[in-house]
Amino acid sequence: MALRINTNVAALNAHRQLADTDARLSVSMERLSSGYRINKAKDDVAGLSIANKFRMEVRSLRMAQQNVSQATAMLQMAEGGAQKIEGIIERLKELATLAASDNTDEGGRTSLNAEAQKLLSEIDRIANDTKYSGTDLLSSPVSFTFQVGSGNTATEDRITVTTTRGLLSSDLGINSLNLESASNAQTALDNIDTALGRVNTALGEIGAAQSRLEFASANLAITIENIAASESTIRDVDMAFEVVNFTKNQILLQAGTAMLAQANMAPQNILALLGGR
């Protein structure tokens, strides 16, 4: 066996192996401490690109989910106002029914008509006052577009909500309602029925939009969950597997350190040869 002092090949080899083990141990420690398999682009260039796309998609969809929640709140406000107007129309129907009968005298019809006029004013007040963040919801036909996806395809990423008419007394056809005579009250009965149908149409449009948004919200939740799981598969570290690697590299580091010490001691055998002369 050749013994050399200037170049200790065994020590160089042990040092190289030790450096490689130390690098792998550092990677394992980084992954275990961060919880990520990919901490730097060099760890997995293609995987990082895909994971970043998934992460951006999730963030965008979470905002879309927030849009759906706010849209639902907006429609709930519109529905609440429309229901109050529907309740007023029911009361107007009662008043018109009383006024249309001959058992109600002129003074009674005057009182009934006075209440009816106040209720018509309340319908207009509710329709004008029902707003969401300053946007009118019932005083005129509306068309709202809500972003419910992360893309820019209208049929896939947006939901448009429209109503056919406002709910002011003039829109309902009862703004000139008069109960001061039996004949006027009888005419009012038909107009009130028409108004009720229009309010029910508006409620139906609002309810249909709420139902659609509810399903959109549920679908967003599932989509976010699945995409987040896909990102996790690429980016997150398998802790159990990485602990195995860490333990292995830790043992190899200890063994490599011991072997490097042994390799560094080998040239001292030459002293024995020199001492023997």
Beta strands, then each sheet from edge to edge (+ up, - down):
strand 1: 131-132
strand 2: 135-136
strand 3: 143-147
strand 4: 158-162
sheet 1: 1+ 2-
sheet 2: 3+ 4-
end
